[in-house]
Amino acid sequence: TMVSSSYWVASSGWTPGLIKCLFWKFEKGQRLGLVLIQKLFQKMLNGELEARFWTTSRAVLIPKPKTNPPSWRPLGIGEAWYRLLGKCVMGVIGNGIGEQLKPCQLGCGVKGGCEIAARMAQVIYETDENFVLIECDIRNAFCTLARSHSLNGVLEYAPELKKWYMWAYENPSNLRWSDGSLAPIM
């Protein structure tokens, strides 16, 4: 079963569902709230806020199915405000980036891209006996590539995001357990 993103909580305690509840209707008092959120997001995009307060993630362990002995997959759930900002940015520039990167990547800015990629793999697998699909579980794919690789992509395809990228990725981010303690880097 999937966990609703409304219940995901990062370091501040804010959830996407709570933010949505606060600003569901656009009445007089809530317009001011939307203006404040816009100012907050602009400060994030300009790199004017202390990044560590906004880029901290909450660590959770997801059980891996059918493993003996039981094992866990670590997952970092980002701060709700930071994730919401990312969705807003993708809403504005995602389609343009997705168009530039097709067909090499389908996960960003391509409507239904993940489903398209999965279906393409299935069709290739079923139509040619010389093709195989290999599933592998990489021990720790997180941080295996230098950030300079993704920065180069930002500079080439979305240079307007350079300040935000540097703000968010220039320094390591904290990963914390639900009790607030720092999670060890695996």
N, C-alpha and C positions, 0 to 999 in steps of 0.2 A: 504494500500500500504506500502511496505517496503522502508525504506530509505537506499540508498546505503552507505556502510561503507566508500566510498571515500569522503563523505561529512561530516563525523563525525570529529569534531575538539575538542581537549582537550585544556589544558592550554597553550601549546606552539604554537598552530596554525598549527602544522604539521598534515597531514591527510595520511592515507594509500595510497590514490591515488597519492598524491604529491610525496611521497617517491618512489612509483613505477615509476612515470614519470622520476624522477632523475636517476634511476638506471636500466632502461628498457633494454638498450643495454650495452654490455660488451666491450666498447672500451677502449683505453689506459687511458684516463683521468678518466673514471668511475671505473676502477679497483682500483685506489687509494681510491675512495669513499667507495668501498666495504671493503677495508682493514680498513678504519677508522670506518665504522659501526661495523665490527668484533671486533675492539678494544673497542669501546663503549659498545657493548654487553658483552664482557668479563669483563669489569669493573663493569657492573651491576651485572653479575652473581657472581662476587667475593665480592660484597657489598662495593665497593670502591668509589661510587659516593653518593652524597647527595640524599637520597631516596625521600624526599618530592618534588623534582623537577621532578621526573619521575613517581611517583605514584598518582599524583593529578588527579582527575576525573572531568569531566564537568557534571553538573546536568541538566537534561532535564525532562520535564513533558509530559507524554504520556496520552492522554485522554482515559479513560476507556469507552468502548462502552456501550450504552444503560443504563446509570445510571441516576437516577433522585433523587436529583439534580446532575448535572455533577460533576464527580470526576476525579482525576488524579493519575497516577502511576508514582512515581519518578524513574528515571533511571540514573545511573552514567556511563558515557562513559570514559573509561580510555585513558590515554595518548597514542598516536599512536606508539611511539617508544617502550614503555613498552609492548603494545599488540603485536607488531611485534616480539619482543624478545620472548614472550610467544609462538607464533606460531613456531618460529625457534626451541625452546626447545622441543615443542611437536613433531615436525618433526623428531627430533633425538631420543627421548626416549618415546614418547607417545604410540607407538604400544606395547612396552614391558610392560608398566604400564597397559594399557588396557587389555592385555592378563592375567596379574596377578589378575585383579579385576573382570573379567567376572565370572559369569553372574550378580553379584550384582550391578555393574554400567556399563552403556553402553554409557555414554556421553563423555568419555575421552579415546582417543586412540583406538576406535572401529569404523571402517569405517561404516557409516550409522547407528550408534548406537541409535541415537534419533528416527529415523524412525523405527528401529527394536522394540524399547520399546513401541512406540505408537501402532504399529501393534499388538504386543503381548497383550497389554491391550484391544484392540478392539476385537481380536479373543476370549479372555477369556470372555469378556462381552457378546459376541454374542453366545457363545457355552454352557454356563451354567447359567440357570436362578437364581442360588443361589449367583452369583457374582454381585456386583454392583460397579460402579465407582462413586467416590465422588469428586466433584470439590470444592475447597475452596480457598478463597482469604485471605491469611495471611496478617494481617495489616502491619507487618514489619518483614520479615524473615531475613533481613540483620542484621548481628551481634548477632544472637540469640544463637549461639554456641560459646564457648570459642575457641580461636585460637589454644589452645593446642591440640584440637582434630585433626585439619587438620595438625598441625606440626607432631603429632604422625604418621599420614598417610604418610607424606613426609619422615620421618625417616625410616619407614618400607619399603616403596615401591620405593622411589627415594632419598636415602640419599645424592646423589651427588648434590641435589638442596637445601640442608640445608642453605648454606650461602645466596643464593638468597632469599629463603623464609624469613629468619630472616631480611634481608635487607628490603624487601618489606612489611613485616607484623609486625615487631617489634614495630612500632609506628603507631598511627592513621594516615590515609591519609586524605588529604584535598578534599572536594567536593565543587566545585565552580560553580556559575551561569555563563552564557555566557559573562556577563559584568565583570567577574573577582572577584566579591564579594563572600565571603564565604557563602555557603548554610548551613542552620541550620540542625542539626541532628534531624531526626524525630523519 
